[in-house]
Amino acid sequence: TPDCCPSSSPICPAVFSRAVLLILVRDCGKMRGTNDQGRGSDPSTNVGLARQEKMINRVAGVSVVVPTRNRAHLVRLSILSALRQRGIDVEVVVVDDASTDDTAHMVSLLGDRRVRLLQQASSGGVSATRNRGIEEAGGEWISFLDDDDLWSPQKLVLQLEAVRNSGRTWAY
């Protein structure tokens, strides 16, 4: 179990990613293979340092990671529901897992600077796709949105309020 997970928690966000909706990034560096100094534990990768540099360059409160594959007909509405969040700055990181349909085109039609499209050359599956989104996210918090789900406009602000009131650094 990573150090950022409460020992009393039956479900750790680092392990059970399908249920995780919100993670505070600054407290979970060890989840992404970093040591206490924020440098990658593997000398060939400095994921922790690169992540910190990205956070300095972006000011989004929440990075919404949307993994997708061949869902051109659905992903647009999911992204719009993330962009329509009230009371919070969001960036949406859409990771296209080697789609063969018009997914990339549908995302580009949105024309919103808060949306970034990352395209995988070959399919790595939903876990690898989410992990890529986490690596590229620049917000203080990370939230996962499936490409076939929709959020109410106050979902994130209410969830952040509840998390902060409880003193936790993650919620599901």
N, C-alpha and C positions, 0 to 999 in steps of 0.2 A: 504494500500500500504506500503511495507517495506521501511525503511528509505533510502535504497540504490537506490531506483528508483526515477528518476527525476519526480517532480510533473507535469511537462509539457508533460511527455511521455504518449502516449495513450496505450502503451503496456509495462507492467512491466515484466522483465525477471523472477521475482519470481512467477508471476501469469500465464503467457502465455508461459509455458516451451517448447511447440512444436516449437515455432519460435526462441527460443534462441539458438545461436550457440556458443557464447563466453561470459564468465562472469569472471571478475577479482575477485578472491576469497577473498582477504584481505579486500575488501570493502563491502562484502555482508554477514558478519557473522550473522547479525540480521535476514537474510533470513532463516538461519538454526536454529533459536531458541536460539541465544546467546545474552547475554547482552553486554554492552560496554567493560567489562573486558575479553570477549572471553569465559566466562564460561556459561554453559548451564543454561537457565532460570529455568529449571526444575532440582531440586537438584539430582534427580535420574539419569540424563543424563548429561554428559559434552561433548556434540558433538563439541562445539566450541573449547574446550581445546584439545580434541582428534585430531581434524582436524589440529590445530596448531602444535601439536607434529608430526603428519604425514608429514607435510610440511617441518619440520626441517630435517627429516630423508630422504627425497627424494628431488631431484633437478629438476624434469621435469618442463619444461616451461609451457606445456599444458597437462592437463589430458583429454583424449578423452574418454568419457563415451559412451559405445555401449550397449544399452539394446537389448536383443534378446530372442526369444522363438521359438523353432522348425524351425530354419532357417539355419541348417547345410549347405545347398546348397548355401547360400548367404553370410553368416557372414565372411567367410575367406577373400573374396575379399574386403569387407568393411574395415576389420582390416588392410589388406595390404595397402590400400590406405591411412590410417592414419599413418602407420609406414613409409611410403615413403615420408612424408612431408620433404621438404628441408629447411635448415636454422633454424630449431627449434628442441629442445629436446621434445619428447612426451613420455607419458606413455599411454597405452590403457587399460582401465578398462572395461572388458566385463562382463556384468551381465546377467547370464542365468536365465531366469524366469521360472524355473522348466520344461525345455524342456524334451520331451520324445523321441527325435531323437538323432542323433550323434553330436549335437552342441558342447558339451564339448570336445569330441574327436577331432573334426575338429580344435577347438581353440588350443588344446594342441599340435597338429601336427606342429603348427607354430614354436614352440621352440624358441621364442624370449623373452628375459628377460624383455623387456618393456611391455609385455602383461601379465595382471593378469586376471584370470578367477574367478569370484564369482558366486556361484551357490545358487539359492533360492530353499528351500525345497518344497515350494508350490507357486503357481502363485499368484502374487500380482498385476499384471497389469503393464503397461508401466510406469506410474507415480511413483509407488513404486520402480520399478526397476531402474529408473533414479535417484531417491533419494538415493538409496543404493550406486549407483556409485559415486554420489557426496560425500557421507560420507566417502568413501574409497579413493577418489582421493587425490593425493599428489602434484599436480602441482599448480603453481601460478594462472593459468587460467584454466577454465573448458569449454570444448566444447562437444556438443552432436552430435553423428553420428548414424543415424539409420542403422540397420543391412542390409538394402537393398539399401543403398546409397554409392556412390563413390566420393572421393575428388580428385581434381587435386593436383599435388605435391607441389604447392605453395599456396594453399588455406589458411592455417593458418598463414604463414608469411605475406601474403598480408593483411589478415584481422587484424592481430595484428598491423601492420604498420598503417592501416587506423584508428583503434581504438585509438592508441596512438597519432596520429596526431590530432584527434578530441578532445582529452582530456577526453573521456568517459571511463567508466569501464565495459561496456558491448556492445555487438552488436548482431544483428540478421539478 
